[in-house]
Amino acid sequence: METHSDAGQSLGRFTSLLSEGVCPRPIYDEILFETDSCVVTPTLGSIVPNWLLVIPRKPIINFAEWSRSNSGQPCDLISAVARRYDVADDRVIWFEHGPSEAGSQVGCGVDQAHLHMIVDAPFSFHEFVSRAVKASHFVWEGSDARETYRLLDAGQSYLVAGSGQRALFAKNAEHVGSQFFRRVVADLMRSPGSWDYRKHAHIRNVQQTVDRFGHPGLLRQPYQE
């Protein structure tokens, strides 16, 4: 199936967030920061606070494809966001569920590329990686963060995580199911039943993220269960 961006492709859950014009949005869809090609928001289902999403403005299935289309490195986006908030790169744990096609479970029900960033997580990257490896049966490969996306095929599903200059990835991830890294975080927080963003919004943590990284005066739509 075609993986390249398409002007007619649905942005799924992010359609309203990425629509032009200012309109009331739920708190988890507030745009906190913008680059030329992406927006930064909190995320629905923040199991921990200080959890951000980096989302391309244009429809595209994953960041491996984005990297090729924009001749850019996702780690540069992560560094730009970190600099914006005066945060060192190694204080950020980032990850992506990389689907190869729309409707994939790997994409967590969102047919649009998005990178997760957790700032000052209450666990180390080593603990995060160890739990991810233990929770899966993949062959994980380590790499320099700047090289990682050059090693991934946009037409093949993948999982990737990194912090600072380190990264880890696994290919052919279709059988992993939905929201794999969210399940890892929930496990680390000793709350294994709280990983599904559709059932557990974690709005208090979203609010803490907005309080730390947001701007006053944005229009908000109250969250409703």
TORMAR-105023 format. One record per residue: residue number from 1; chain; residue in one letter; z negated, x negated, y negated of N, C-alpha, C, O in turn. Coordinates in steps of 0.2 Angstrom, whole numbers. Example, Ala and Ser with C-alpha at 12.3 -4.5 7.8 and 13.67 -1.06 7.14 Angstrom:
REM residues 2
<atom 1,A,A,<-39,-66,28>,<-39,-62,22>,<-39,-66,16>,<-42,-71,17>>
<atom 2,A,S,<-35,-64,11>,<-36,-68,5>,<-39,-64,0>,<-40,-67,-6>>
//
This chain:
REM residues 225
<atom 1,A,M,<0,-4,6>,<0,0,0>,<0,-4,-6>,<-3,-10,-6>>
<atom 2,A,E,<3,-2,-12>,<4,-6,-18>,<-3,-7,-21>,<-7,-2,-21>>
<atom 3,A,T,<-4,-13,-23>,<-11,-15,-26>,<-10,-16,-33>,<-16,-17,-36>>
<atom 4,A,H,<-4,-17,-36>,<-4,-19,-43>,<-6,-13,-47>,<-5,-7,-45>>
<atom 5,A,S,<-8,-15,-53>,<-9,-10,-58>,<-4,-5,-60>,<2,-7,-59>>
<atom 6,A,D,<-5,1,-62>,<0,6,-63>,<-2,10,-68>,<-8,13,-68>>
<atom 7,A,A,<2,11,-73>,<0,15,-79>,<-3,22,-77>,<-6,25,-81>>
<atom 8,A,G,<0,25,-71>,<-2,32,-69>,<-8,32,-65>,<-10,37,-63>>
<atom 9,A,Q,<-11,26,-63>,<-16,26,-58>,<-22,29,-61>,<-24,28,-67>>
<atom 10,A,S,<-26,33,-57>,<-32,36,-59>,<-38,30,-60>,<-38,26,-56>>
<atom 11,A,L,<-42,31,-65>,<-47,27,-66>,<-54,29,-63>,<-59,26,-64>>
<atom 12,A,G,<-53,35,-59>,<-59,38,-56>,<-65,39,-60>,<-64,42,-65>>
<atom 13,A,R,<-71,37,-58>,<-77,38,-62>,<-76,36,-69>,<-80,38,-73>>
<atom 14,A,F,<-72,31,-70>,<-72,27,-77>,<-67,30,-81>,<-66,28,-87>>
<atom 15,A,T,<-64,36,-79>,<-58,39,-84>,<-61,41,-91>,<-58,39,-96>>
<atom 16,A,S,<-67,44,-91>,<-69,46,-97>,<-72,40,-101>,<-71,40,-107>>
<atom 17,A,L,<-75,35,-98>,<-78,30,-101>,<-72,26,-105>,<-73,23,-110>>
<atom 18,A,L,<-66,25,-101>,<-61,21,-104>,<-56,25,-108>,<-51,22,-110>>
<atom 19,A,S,<-57,31,-109>,<-53,35,-114>,<-53,33,-121>,<-59,31,-123>>
<atom 20,A,E,<-48,34,-125>,<-48,32,-132>,<-52,37,-136>,<-53,43,-134>>
<atom 21,A,G,<-55,34,-141>,<-59,39,-146>,<-66,39,-144>,<-68,37,-138>>
<atom 22,A,V,<-70,40,-149>,<-78,41,-148>,<-80,48,-146>,<-78,53,-149>>
<atom 23,A,C,<-83,48,-140>,<-86,55,-138>,<-92,54,-135>,<-94,49,-133>>
<atom 24,A,P,<-96,59,-134>,<-103,59,-131>,<-102,57,-124>,<-98,60,-120>>
<atom 25,A,R,<-106,52,-122>,<-105,50,-115>,<-112,49,-112>,<-117,49,-116>>
<atom 26,A,P,<-113,50,-105>,<-120,49,-102>,<-122,42,-104>,<-118,37,-105>>
<atom 27,A,I,<-128,40,-103>,<-131,34,-105>,<-128,28,-101>,<-127,23,-103>>
<atom 28,A,Y,<-127,30,-95>,<-124,24,-90>,<-117,23,-92>,<-114,18,-89>>
<atom 29,A,D,<-113,27,-96>,<-107,25,-98>,<-106,23,-105>,<-100,22,-108>>
<atom 30,A,E,<-112,21,-108>,<-111,18,-115>,<-108,11,-115>,<-109,7,-110>>
<atom 31,A,I,<-103,10,-119>,<-100,3,-120>,<-105,-1,-124>,<-106,0,-130>>
<atom 32,A,L,<-107,-6,-121>,<-112,-11,-124>,<-109,-17,-128>,<-111,-19,-133>>
<atom 33,A,F,<-103,-19,-125>,<-100,-25,-127>,<-93,-24,-125>,<-91,-21,-120>>
<atom 34,A,E,<-88,-27,-129>,<-81,-27,-127>,<-78,-34,-128>,<-79,-38,-132>>
<atom 35,A,T,<-73,-35,-123>,<-69,-41,-124>,<-62,-38,-125>,<-61,-32,-125>>
<atom 36,A,D,<-57,-43,-126>,<-50,-40,-127>,<-47,-36,-121>,<-44,-31,-122>>
<atom 37,A,S,<-50,-38,-115>,<-47,-34,-109>,<-52,-30,-105>,<-50,-26,-101>>
<atom 38,A,C,<-58,-30,-107>,<-63,-27,-103>,<-69,-24,-107>,<-69,-26,-113>>
<atom 39,A,V,<-72,-19,-104>,<-78,-17,-108>,<-84,-18,-103>,<-84,-19,-97>>
<atom 40,A,V,<-90,-18,-106>,<-96,-19,-103>,<-101,-13,-104>,<-102,-11,-109>>
<atom 41,A,T,<-104,-11,-98>,<-108,-5,-98>,<-114,-6,-94>,<-114,-11,-90>>
<atom 42,A,P,<-119,-2,-94>,<-124,-2,-89>,<-121,2,-83>,<-115,3,-83>>
<atom 43,A,T,<-125,3,-78>,<-122,6,-72>,<-126,11,-69>,<-132,11,-69>>
<atom 44,A,L,<-123,17,-67>,<-126,22,-64>,<-129,19,-57>,<-125,16,-54>>
<atom 45,A,G,<-135,21,-56>,<-138,18,-50>,<-141,11,-50>,<-141,8,-45>>
<atom 46,A,S,<-144,10,-56>,<-147,3,-57>,<-153,2,-53>,<-158,5,-55>>
<atom 47,A,I,<-153,-1,-47>,<-159,-1,-43>,<-164,-6,-47>,<-170,-5,-46>>
<atom 48,A,V,<-162,-10,-51>,<-166,-15,-55>,<-163,-14,-62>,<-157,-13,-63>>
<atom 49,A,P,<-167,-15,-67>,<-165,-16,-74>,<-160,-22,-75>,<-160,-26,-71>>
<atom 50,A,N,<-157,-22,-81>,<-153,-27,-83>,<-147,-28,-79>,<-145,-34,-77>>
<atom 51,A,W,<-144,-22,-77>,<-138,-22,-72>,<-132,-20,-76>,<-132,-14,-79>>
<atom 52,A,L,<-127,-24,-77>,<-121,-22,-81>,<-115,-22,-77>,<-115,-25,-71>>
<atom 53,A,L,<-110,-18,-79>,<-103,-18,-76>,<-98,-21,-81>,<-99,-20,-87>>
<atom 54,A,V,<-94,-25,-79>,<-88,-27,-83>,<-82,-24,-80>,<-80,-25,-74>>
<atom 55,A,I,<-78,-20,-84>,<-73,-15,-82>,<-67,-17,-86>,<-67,-16,-92>>
<atom 56,A,P,<-61,-18,-82>,<-55,-19,-86>,<-53,-12,-90>,<-54,-7,-87>>
<atom 57,A,R,<-50,-13,-95>,<-47,-7,-99>,<-42,-4,-96>,<-41,2,-96>>
<atom 58,A,K,<-37,-8,-92>,<-31,-5,-89>,<-33,-4,-82>,<-36,-7,-79>>
<atom 59,A,P,<-29,1,-79>,<-30,2,-72>,<-28,-4,-67>,<-22,-6,-68>>
<atom 60,A,I,<-32,-6,-63>,<-31,-11,-58>,<-36,-11,-53>,<-42,-9,-54>>
<atom 61,A,I,<-34,-13,-47>,<-38,-11,-41>,<-44,-16,-40>,<-49,-14,-37>>
<atom 62,A,N,<-43,-22,-41>,<-48,-27,-40>,<-47,-33,-45>,<-42,-34,-48>>
<atom 63,A,F,<-52,-37,-45>,<-52,-43,-50>,<-48,-49,-47>,<-46,-53,-51>>
<atom 64,A,A,<-46,-49,-41>,<-41,-54,-39>,<-34,-52,-42>,<-31,-57,-44>>
<atom 65,A,E,<-33,-46,-42>,<-26,-44,-45>,<-27,-45,-53>,<-22,-47,-56>>
<atom 66,A,W,<-32,-43,-56>,<-33,-44,-63>,<-32,-52,-65>,<-29,-53,-70>>
<atom 67,A,S,<-35,-56,-61>,<-35,-63,-62>,<-28,-66,-62>,<-26,-70,-66>>
<atom 68,A,R,<-24,-63,-57>,<-17,-65,-57>,<-13,-62,-63>,<-8,-65,-66>>
<atom 69,A,S,<-14,-56,-65>,<-10,-52,-70>,<-12,-55,-77>,<-8,-55,-81>>
<atom 70,A,N,<-18,-57,-78>,<-20,-60,-84>,<-21,-67,-85>,<-22,-70,-90>>
<atom 71,A,S,<-19,-71,-79>,<-20,-78,-79>,<-26,-80,-82>,<-27,-85,-85>>
<atom 72,A,G,<-31,-76,-79>,<-38,-78,-82>,<-43,-78,-76>,<-41,-77,-70>>
<atom 73,A,Q,<-49,-81,-77>,<-54,-81,-72>,<-60,-76,-73>,<-63,-76,-79>>
<atom 74,A,P,<-62,-72,-69>,<-67,-68,-69>,<-74,-71,-72>,<-78,-68,-75>>
<atom 75,A,C,<-75,-77,-69>,<-81,-81,-71>,<-81,-82,-79>,<-86,-83,-82>>
<atom 76,A,D,<-75,-83,-82>,<-75,-84,-89>,<-77,-77,-93>,<-81,-77,-98>>
<atom 77,A,L,<-76,-71,-90>,<-78,-65,-92>,<-86,-65,-92>,<-89,-63,-97>>
<atom 78,A,I,<-88,-67,-86>,<-95,-67,-85>,<-99,-71,-90>,<-104,-70,-93>>
<atom 79,A,S,<-96,-77,-91>,<-99,-82,-96>,<-99,-79,-103>,<-103,-80,-107>>
<atom 80,A,A,<-93,-76,-105>,<-93,-73,-111>,<-98,-68,-113>,<-101,-67,-118>>
<atom 81,A,V,<-99,-63,-108>,<-105,-58,-108>,<-111,-62,-109>,<-115,-60,-113>>
<atom 82,A,A,<-112,-67,-104>,<-119,-70,-105>,<-120,-74,-111>,<-126,-74,-114>>
<atom 83,A,R,<-115,-77,-114>,<-116,-80,-121>,<-117,-75,-126>,<-121,-76,-131>>
<atom 84,A,R,<-114,-69,-126>,<-115,-64,-130>,<-123,-62,-131>,<-125,-60,-136>>
<atom 85,A,Y,<-126,-62,-125>,<-133,-61,-125>,<-138,-67,-124>,<-144,-66,-123>>
<atom 86,A,D,<-135,-73,-126>,<-139,-79,-126>,<-142,-80,-119>,<-148,-81,-119>>
<atom 87,A,V,<-139,-79,-114>,<-141,-79,-107>,<-137,-85,-103>,<-131,-85,-103>>
<atom 88,A,A,<-141,-90,-100>,<-138,-95,-96>,<-134,-92,-90>,<-137,-87,-87>>
<atom 89,A,D,<-128,-95,-88>,<-125,-92,-82>,<-129,-92,-76>,<-128,-87,-72>>
<atom 90,A,D,<-133,-96,-75>,<-137,-96,-69>,<-143,-91,-69>,<-146,-91,-64>>
<atom 91,A,R,<-143,-88,-74>,<-148,-82,-74>,<-145,-75,-72>,<-148,-70,-72>>
<atom 92,A,V,<-138,-76,-71>,<-134,-70,-69>,<-132,-70,-62>,<-130,-76,-59>>
<atom 93,A,I,<-133,-65,-58>,<-131,-64,-51>,<-125,-59,-52>,<-126,-54,-54>>
<atom 94,A,W,<-119,-61,-50>,<-113,-56,-51>,<-110,-55,-44>,<-110,-59,-40>>
<atom 95,A,F,<-107,-50,-43>,<-103,-48,-37>,<-98,-43,-38>,<-98,-39,-43>>
<atom 96,A,E,<-93,-43,-33>,<-88,-38,-33>,<-87,-35,-26>,<-87,-39,-21>>
<atom 97,A,H,<-86,-29,-25>,<-83,-26,-19>,<-76,-25,-21>,<-74,-21,-25>>
<atom 98,A,G,<-72,-29,-17>,<-64,-29,-19>,<-60,-25,-14>,<-58,-28,-9>>
<atom 99,A,P,<-59,-19,-15>,<-54,-15,-11>,<-47,-17,-12>,<-45,-20,-17>>
<atom 100,A,S,<-43,-16,-7>,<-36,-18,-7>,<-32,-12,-8>,<-26,-13,-10>>
<atom 101,A,E,<-34,-6,-8>,<-31,0,-10>,<-35,6,-12>,<-41,6,-11>>
<atom 102,A,A,<-32,11,-15>,<-36,16,-18>,<-39,20,-12>,<-36,21,-6>>
<atom 103,A,G,<-45,23,-13>,<-48,27,-8>,<-52,23,-3>,<-55,26,2>>
<atom 104,A,S,<-52,17,-3>,<-56,12,1>,<-64,13,1>,<-66,14,-5>>
<atom 105,A,Q,<-67,13,6>,<-74,13,6>,<-77,7,2>,<-82,7,-1>>
<atom 106,A,V,<-73,1,3>,<-76,-5,0>,<-76,-4,-8>,<-81,-7,-11>>
<atom 107,A,G,<-72,0,-10>,<-72,1,-18>,<-77,6,-20>,<-78,7,-26>>
<atom 108,A,C,<-82,8,-15>,<-88,12,-17>,<-86,19,-21>,<-90,22,-25>>
<atom 109,A,G,<-80,22,-19>,<-78,28,-22>,<-75,27,-29>,<-74,32,-33>>
<atom 110,A,V,<-74,21,-31>,<-71,20,-38>,<-65,16,-38>,<-65,10,-36>>
<atom 111,A,D,<-59,19,-39>,<-53,15,-38>,<-51,12,-44>,<-45,12,-47>>
<atom 112,A,Q,<-56,8,-47>,<-54,3,-53>,<-59,-3,-52>,<-65,-2,-50>>
<atom 113,A,A,<-56,-9,-53>,<-60,-15,-53>,<-66,-15,-57>,<-66,-12,-63>>
<atom 114,A,H,<-71,-17,-55>,<-77,-18,-59>,<-82,-24,-56>,<-83,-24,-50>>
<atom 115,A,L,<-84,-28,-60>,<-89,-33,-58>,<-96,-31,-60>,<-97,-29,-66>>
<atom 116,A,H,<-100,-32,-56>,<-108,-31,-57>,<-111,-38,-59>,<-109,-43,-57>>
<atom 117,A,M,<-115,-37,-64>,<-119,-43,-67>,<-126,-40,-67>,<-128,-36,-70>>
<atom 118,A,I,<-131,-44,-64>,<-138,-43,-64>,<-141,-49,-68>,<-141,-54,-65>>
<atom 119,A,V,<-144,-48,-73>,<-147,-53,-77>,<-155,-53,-76>,<-158,-48,-76>>
<atom 120,A,D,<-157,-59,-74>,<-164,-60,-73>,<-167,-56,-67>,<-172,-52,-68>>
<atom 121,A,A,<-163,-56,-62>,<-165,-52,-56>,<-172,-54,-53>,<-174,-60,-54>>
<atom 122,A,P,<-175,-49,-50>,<-182,-51,-47>,<-181,-54,-41>,<-186,-54,-36>>
<atom 123,A,F,<-176,-58,-39>,<-175,-61,-33>,<-170,-67,-35>,<-166,-66,-40>>
<atom 124,A,S,<-170,-72,-31>,<-165,-78,-32>,<-158,-76,-29>,<-157,-72,-25>>
<atom 125,A,F,<-153,-80,-31>,<-147,-80,-28>,<-147,-82,-21>,<-144,-79,-17>>
<atom 126,A,H,<-151,-87,-19>,<-152,-89,-12>,<-155,-83,-8>,<-152,-82,-3>>
<atom 127,A,E,<-159,-79,-11>,<-162,-74,-7>,<-157,-68,-6>,<-156,-65,-1>>
<atom 128,A,F,<-153,-67,-12>,<-147,-62,-12>,<-142,-64,-6>,<-140,-60,-2>>
<atom 129,A,V,<-140,-70,-6>,<-135,-73,-2>,<-138,-72,6>,<-134,-70,10>>
<atom 130,A,S,<-144,-74,7>,<-146,-74,13>,<-147,-67,16>,<-145,-66,22>>
<atom 131,A,R,<-149,-63,12>,<-149,-56,14>,<-142,-53,16>,<-141,-49,20>>
<atom 132,A,A,<-137,-55,11>,<-130,-52,12>,<-127,-55,19>,<-124,-51,23>>
<atom 133,A,V,<-128,-61,20>,<-126,-64,26>,<-129,-61,32>,<-126,-60,37>>
<atom 134,A,K,<-136,-60,32>,<-139,-57,38>,<-137,-50,39>,<-137,-48,45>>
<atom 135,A,A,<-135,-46,34>,<-134,-39,34>,<-126,-38,36>,<-124,-32,37>>
<atom 136,A,S,<-123,-43,38>,<-116,-43,39>,<-114,-47,45>,<-118,-51,47>>
<atom 137,A,H,<-107,-46,47>,<-105,-50,53>,<-99,-54,50>,<-94,-56,54>>
<atom 138,A,F,<-98,-55,44>,<-92,-59,41>,<-93,-66,42>,<-98,-69,43>>
<atom 139,A,V,<-87,-70,41>,<-87,-77,40>,<-87,-78,32>,<-82,-76,29>>
<atom 140,A,W,<-93,-80,30>,<-93,-81,23>,<-91,-88,21>,<-93,-93,25>>
<atom 141,A,E,<-88,-89,15>,<-86,-96,13>,<-89,-97,6>,<-89,-93,2>>
<atom 142,A,G,<-91,-103,5>,<-94,-105,-1>,<-88,-108,-5>,<-83,-111,-3>>
<atom 143,A,S,<-89,-108,-12>,<-84,-111,-16>,<-86,-112,-23>,<-92,-109,-25>>
<atom 144,A,D,<-83,-116,-27>,<-85,-116,-34>,<-82,-110,-37>,<-77,-107,-36>>
<atom 145,A,A,<-86,-107,-42>,<-85,-100,-45>,<-78,-100,-48>,<-75,-95,-48>>
<atom 146,A,R,<-76,-105,-51>,<-70,-105,-55>,<-64,-105,-50>,<-58,-103,-52>>
<atom 147,A,E,<-65,-107,-44>,<-60,-108,-39>,<-59,-101,-34>,<-54,-100,-31>>
<atom 148,A,T,<-64,-97,-34>,<-65,-92,-29>,<-59,-87,-29>,<-56,-86,-24>>
<atom 149,A,Y,<-57,-85,-35>,<-52,-79,-35>,<-45,-82,-34>,<-41,-78,-32>>
<atom 150,A,R,<-44,-89,-34>,<-38,-92,-32>,<-38,-92,-24>,<-32,-92,-22>>
<atom 151,A,L,<-43,-91,-21>,<-43,-91,-14>,<-43,-84,-11>,<-43,-83,-5>>
<atom 152,A,L,<-43,-79,-15>,<-43,-72,-13>,<-36,-69,-14>,<-32,-71,-18>>
<atom 153,A,D,<-34,-64,-9>,<-28,-61,-9>,<-29,-54,-12>,<-33,-50,-9>>
<atom 154,A,A,<-26,-52,-17>,<-27,-45,-20>,<-25,-40,-15>,<-28,-34,-16>>
<atom 155,A,G,<-21,-41,-10>,<-19,-36,-5>,<-23,-36,1>,<-22,-32,6>>
<atom 156,A,Q,<-29,-39,1>,<-33,-40,6>,<-41,-38,4>,<-43,-42,-1>>
<atom 157,A,S,<-44,-34,7>,<-51,-32,4>,<-55,-38,5>,<-55,-43,9>>
<atom 158,A,Y,<-60,-38,0>,<-65,-44,0>,<-72,-42,-3>,<-72,-37,-6>>
<atom 159,A,L,<-77,-46,-2>,<-83,-46,-5>,<-84,-53,-8>,<-82,-58,-5>>
<atom 160,A,V,<-87,-53,-14>,<-88,-60,-18>,<-94,-59,-22>,<-95,-54,-25>>
<atom 161,A,A,<-98,-65,-22>,<-104,-65,-26>,<-105,-72,-29>,<-103,-77,-25>>
<atom 162,A,G,<-108,-72,-34>,<-109,-79,-37>,<-115,-79,-42>,<-118,-74,-44>>
<atom 163,A,S,<-117,-85,-44>,<-122,-87,-49>,<-121,-94,-52>,<-120,-98,-48>>
<atom 164,A,G,<-120,-95,-58>,<-119,-101,-61>,<-112,-104,-59>,<-107,-100,-59>>
<atom 165,A,Q,<-112,-109,-56>,<-106,-112,-53>,<-104,-111,-46>,<-99,-113,-43>>
<atom 166,A,R,<-109,-107,-43>,<-108,-106,-35>,<-106,-99,-34>,<-107,-94,-38>>
<atom 167,A,A,<-102,-99,-29>,<-99,-92,-26>,<-99,-92,-19>,<-98,-97,-16>>
<atom 168,A,L,<-98,-86,-16>,<-98,-85,-9>,<-93,-79,-8>,<-94,-74,-12>>
<atom 169,A,F,<-89,-79,-3>,<-84,-73,-2>,<-83,-72,5>,<-84,-77,9>>
<atom 170,A,A,<-81,-66,7>,<-79,-64,14>,<-72,-60,13>,<-72,-56,8>>
<atom 171,A,K,<-68,-61,17>,<-62,-57,17>,<-61,-52,23>,<-66,-52,27>>
<atom 172,A,N,<-57,-47,22>,<-56,-42,27>,<-62,-38,28>,<-65,-38,33>>
<atom 173,A,A,<-65,-35,22>,<-71,-32,22>,<-71,-24,23>,<-76,-21,22>>
<atom 174,A,E,<-66,-22,26>,<-65,-14,26>,<-71,-11,30>,<-73,-6,28>>
<atom 175,A,H,<-73,-14,35>,<-78,-11,40>,<-85,-11,37>,<-90,-9,41>>
<atom 176,A,V,<-86,-14,31>,<-93,-15,29>,<-96,-9,26>,<-102,-8,26>>
<atom 177,A,G,<-91,-4,25>,<-94,3,22>,<-95,2,15>,<-93,-2,11>>
<atom 178,A,S,<-98,7,12>,<-98,8,5>,<-104,5,2>,<-110,4,5>>
<atom 179,A,Q,<-104,2,-4>,<-109,-1,-8>,<-113,-6,-5>,<-119,-6,-5>>
<atom 180,A,F,<-110,-11,-2>,<-113,-16,2>,<-118,-20,-2>,<-124,-20,0>>
<atom 181,A,F,<-116,-22,-7>,<-121,-27,-11>,<-127,-22,-14>,<-132,-25,-15>>
<atom 182,A,R,<-125,-16,-16>,<-131,-12,-18>,<-136,-11,-12>,<-142,-11,-14>>
<atom 183,A,R,<-134,-10,-6>,<-138,-10,-1>,<-142,-16,0>,<-148,-16,2>>
<atom 184,A,V,<-139,-22,-1>,<-143,-28,-1>,<-148,-29,-6>,<-154,-30,-5>>
<atom 185,A,V,<-147,-26,-12>,<-152,-26,-18>,<-157,-22,-16>,<-163,-23,-17>>
<atom 186,A,A,<-156,-16,-14>,<-161,-11,-12>,<-165,-14,-6>,<-172,-13,-6>>
<atom 187,A,D,<-163,-17,-2>,<-166,-20,4>,<-171,-26,1>,<-177,-26,3>>
<atom 188,A,L,<-169,-30,-4>,<-173,-35,-7>,<-179,-32,-11>,<-184,-35,-12>>
<atom 189,A,M,<-177,-26,-14>,<-183,-22,-18>,<-187,-18,-13>,<-191,-14,-16>>
<atom 190,A,R,<-186,-19,-7>,<-190,-15,-2>,<-190,-7,-3>,<-195,-4,-3>>
<atom 191,A,S,<-184,-5,-5>,<-182,2,-6>,<-176,3,-3>,<-171,5,-6>>
<atom 192,A,P,<-175,2,4>,<-169,3,7>,<-165,9,7>,<-159,10,8>>
<atom 193,A,G,<-169,15,5>,<-165,21,5>,<-163,23,-2>,<-160,28,-4>>
<atom 194,A,S,<-163,18,-7>,<-161,20,-14>,<-155,17,-16>,<-154,16,-22>>
<atom 195,A,W,<-150,15,-12>,<-145,11,-14>,<-139,15,-16>,<-135,13,-20>>
<atom 196,A,D,<-138,22,-14>,<-132,26,-16>,<-133,28,-23>,<-137,32,-25>>
<atom 197,A,Y,<-128,26,-27>,<-128,28,-34>,<-127,36,-35>,<-129,39,-40>>
<atom 198,A,R,<-124,39,-30>,<-122,46,-31>,<-129,50,-30>,<-129,56,-33>>
<atom 199,A,K,<-134,47,-27>,<-140,51,-25>,<-146,48,-29>,<-151,52,-31>>
<atom 200,A,H,<-146,42,-31>,<-151,39,-35>,<-148,36,-41>,<-146,30,-41>>
<atom 201,A,A,<-149,39,-47>,<-146,37,-53>,<-150,31,-56>,<-148,27,-60>>
<atom 202,A,H,<-157,31,-55>,<-161,26,-58>,<-161,25,-65>,<-160,20,-68>>
<atom 203,A,I,<-161,31,-68>,<-160,32,-76>,<-165,27,-80>,<-163,25,-85>>
<atom 204,A,R,<-171,27,-77>,<-176,23,-81>,<-173,15,-82>,<-174,12,-87>>
<atom 205,A,N,<-171,13,-76>,<-168,6,-76>,<-162,6,-81>,<-161,1,-84>>
<atom 206,A,V,<-158,11,-81>,<-152,11,-85>,<-154,11,-92>,<-151,7,-96>>
<atom 207,A,Q,<-159,15,-94>,<-162,15,-101>,<-164,8,-103>,<-163,6,-108>>
<atom 208,A,Q,<-168,4,-98>,<-170,-2,-100>,<-165,-7,-101>,<-165,-11,-106>>
<atom 209,A,T,<-159,-6,-97>,<-153,-10,-99>,<-150,-9,-105>,<-149,-14,-109>>
<atom 210,A,V,<-150,-3,-107>,<-147,-1,-114>,<-152,-3,-119>,<-149,-6,-124>>
<atom 211,A,D,<-158,-3,-118>,<-163,-5,-123>,<-162,-13,-125>,<-163,-15,-130>>
<atom 212,A,R,<-161,-16,-119>,<-160,-24,-120>,<-153,-26,-122>,<-153,-30,-127>>
<atom 213,A,F,<-148,-23,-120>,<-141,-25,-121>,<-137,-21,-126>,<-132,-22,-128>>
<atom 214,A,G,<-140,-15,-128>,<-136,-10,-131>,<-137,-10,-139>,<-139,-15,-142>>
<atom 215,A,H,<-134,-6,-142>,<-134,-5,-149>,<-136,2,-152>,<-135,7,-148>>
<atom 216,A,P,<-140,2,-157>,<-142,9,-159>,<-136,13,-162>,<-131,10,-164>>
<atom 217,A,G,<-137,20,-162>,<-133,24,-165>,<-127,26,-161>,<-123,30,-163>>
<atom 218,A,L,<-127,24,-155>,<-121,27,-150>,<-123,34,-148>,<-128,36,-147>>
<atom 219,A,L,<-117,38,-148>,<-118,45,-145>,<-119,45,-138>,<-116,41,-134>>
<atom 220,A,R,<-124,49,-136>,<-126,49,-129>,<-126,57,-127>,<-128,61,-131>>
<atom 221,A,Q,<-124,57,-121>,<-125,64,-118>,<-131,64,-113>,<-131,59,-108>>
<atom 222,A,P,<-136,68,-114>,<-141,68,-109>,<-140,68,-102>,<-135,72,-100>>
<atom 223,A,Y,<-143,64,-98>,<-142,64,-91>,<-145,70,-88>,<-150,72,-89>>
<atom 224,A,Q,<-141,73,-83>,<-143,79,-80>,<-143,78,-72>,<-138,75,-70>>
<atom 225,A,E,<-148,80,-69>,<-148,79,-61>,<-143,83,-58>,<-142,83,-52>>
//
